[in-house]
Amino acid sequence: MTDDWVTVGIIVRPHGHRGAVMVVPQTDFAAERFRPGAELYWRRDDKDSIVRVTDSREYKGRWVITLDSVASMNEAELLRGVELRVPTGKRHALNEREYYVHDLEGCAVVTPAGETVGTVTGIQFGSGAPLLSIVDERGEVLVPMVEGICREIDLEGKRIVVDPPAGLIELNRRKPA
């Protein structure tokens, strides 16, 4: 798939014996994306294909979905790691100061003084505020994506200015393995 696609979920394992799969959502609009009748896209055997959701339900922050082309647990097992996507043009409009993860990935992160912190490789959720995962040759550092720290986000320029409290970067940096 090209960059014209947005991942909305990742299949992590089969669920049950009838071909349902467990999906980790990568969207804030999971109920709409995984509703029965929704059309999603995936890449299998080096080919992009459309797949239709026939049944779904939320389960502990994840989604159990049934897809029209998957009828058995064995078929579902082959889908581990498959990304479910939608065309970029079908993204929801976001409010001011809301961003898609894939738009933040690859952004250079600097301090107001111009010191390079690294490059955003992803966002970690689940700890209250989202955390920017920033990597450079010194390792990875997690920086809260809150208004008081993230001072400027320039998606066109692929640049984020952070003004963390003294010592936050040094204390949070994990050395590369």
N, C-alpha and C positions, 0 to 999 in steps of 0.2 A: 504494500500500500504506500501511497505517497504521503506527503505532508498535508494533503487535502482531506485527511481523515482525523477524527478525534476519538481516542479510546474512551469508552463509557463504562467498561467493565472487563474483568479478566476472569476467565474460567479457572477455578482452582482444583476442582475435583468432581467426580460423579456424586449424585445424591439419590440413593435408592436404587431400585433395580429396573426402572422403566425409562431410563435415559435422561432424567433430570440432571442438571448440573448446578453446582454452587458457584456463585459469581461474587467477586469482591467489586463493589461499585467504584468507579472512578469519576463519578458525577454527583452533583447535588440534586439532580433531577431523576433519580433512580426509578421512582414510581412510574414516571412517564416513559422512560427509556425501556423498562422491562415489562410494561403492561402487555397483556395478551393482545396480539395483533400488531405489535410494534415490529418494524423491520430494522434489523441490524446487519452489519457486514463483518465478515471475517476473512482471513487469508489462510487457506489450507491447500496443500499440494501445489504451492506457488501460484495459486489462483485466487482472486478476490471473488467472493460469492455473497449473495444476500441470504439471510436466514430470518424466519419469522418466529416470534415468541408465541407459543400456544397457551402457556399457563405460567403463572408466577406468584410468588409470595415472598415477603420479607421475613428473614429469619436471623435474629441476633446481629443486625447490622449488615448482613449479607443478603443475597437474593438467591432463592431456589427457582430456577426457570426451566421450562421445557421448551425445546426448539423443534420446529416441524420436521427437521431432517435427522433427528437423533431419537432412536427408538429403543436402545438397550444400554445397560450399564457398560458393556464392552465398548460401544460406540462413544459413550460419554467419557470413558477413561482416556480415549485418544485425544480429547480436547483440552487436557490440562495445559494451562499457560496460553491458550488461545485468547487473543484480544478481541472483544466485541467493539465495533466502531460505528460511527455515523459520519456522514460528510460534514466537513467544516461549516458549510453553509446552513446546516441544521442545528448549529449551536444556539443556545438561548442567549438572549441579550442580558448582559450583566449590569448591575448598578455601579455607580461610581465607587472606586476603591475595591472592586471585586475583580478577580482575575482567574483565568483558566491556568491550571498547573502547567500545561504544555507551553503557554506563552511566557511563563516565568523561567522555565528551564533554559539554560544557556545564557542567562543574564549575568553580566559581570557585576560583582558586588564590591562597592568601595565605601570608605568612610567619608565624612564631609571634608577631611583633610587630604583626601585623595589616596589614602593607603588602600591597597588592594587586599580584599578579604578572600576572594576566590570566585568561583562560578557556581551558579545554582544548578544542582543536579536533580533536585526533586523537592517535594514538600512532604513533611510528616504530619499526620493528623492524629488526634486522639488524646492530646495532652492539654486540652484547653485551647490555647492559641495555636494556629498552624506554625510549624517550624520550617524555616528555609534550610535545606540541606545544602551547604556551600563547601566546595572542595577546591583545594589547590595542592601544590607539592608538599605542603606542611601537614596535610591531612584534611579531615572533615570537621566542620563546625556547624552547630545548629543554632540558628538565631530566630527568636520569636518574631513572627510577622505581625507586629502590632504597630499602631499608629505612632506611638512614642519612640519606636526604634527605627522602623522603615520610614524614612523621611521623604523619599522620592522614588517612584517606580516609573521608569521610562521604557515602555515596551518597544517603541519604535527604535530607540537607541540601544535596546537590550542592556540596560543599566539600572541598578538599584543602589541607592545611597542609604546606608544604615548608620545610625548614631547610637551604638549600644552603650550601656553603662560600663564604666571603667572595669577592665578585667574579664568581661563576659566572653570575649573571643578567645582569650588565652585559656580560661578555665574550661570552656566547652570544646576545645579543639581535640579531636581524636587523631592520634598519629596514624599514618598509613601502615598497613600490615606488611 
